[in-house]
Amino acid sequence: MERRKNLFKVGTFWHLCNKSIANYGIFKDPINAQRFIETLDYYNSIDYKVKYSLAKENKLYNYQNLLIPKNSSIIKVLTYSIMPDHYHLVTKVMQSDLISKYISDVENSFTHFFNKKFKRKGPLWQSRFRSILIKTNEQLLHVIRYVCVNPTTSNLVEKPEDWHFSSYKDMITNPKYLKHYLTEISIKNPRSFKKFVEDNIDYQKKLKLIKKLLLE
């Protein structure tokens, strides 16, 4: 893992991830997974005024899509997947020195929601979030592919687009995402992107080492 100090510079790309404590299935419930996605989107702004729970309660926020960037975004989300016990984000830094606070806001907000819902106390996350610097375009494509097929290689679904808590289905069914929003991804055609991603599924299932290299 890269040291965080002074590394989250504007324009750099990062793979951000974290896992629940004791591999607890905190996102198995679709309501919880969707809540986490909305929390990721809500706090991804330098302009938010109140905590997400209050904003939701008072209908001050309407979720659209985590892939749609805002002028006030702290990060630009290029790809995401919310797995049963962990999450993956492939990101581009838009605001320097705010990433740690952003992830802290998201994880603390979700922990509060989860603990209140299930009447529990204590931490929800295994450790501080992990951050891996992505240095080349080739590496960016491979990490994006890894995140997109993660639900399939983990045997959760047969096809990666069948996983509801991932950006992949939007990326291959709506051309505007690759062409207009996710301009940092060098593959612009949804059909070509789908082929690039899915041609690697069987290979990735066999190479469990890929996970180790990406997460450590």
Secondary structure, DSSP 8 states (H G I E B T S, - for coil): ----TTT--TT-EEEEEEEBGGG--TTSSHHHHHHHHHHHHHTS-TT--S-HHHHHHTT------TTS--TT-SEEEEEEEE-SSEEEEEEEESSTT-HHHHHHHHHHHHHHHHHHHHT--S--BSSS-EEEEE-SHHHHHHHHHHHHHHHHHTTS-SSGGG-TTBSHHHHHH-HHIIIII-TTSS---HHHHHHHHHTTHHHHHH-THHHHHHH-
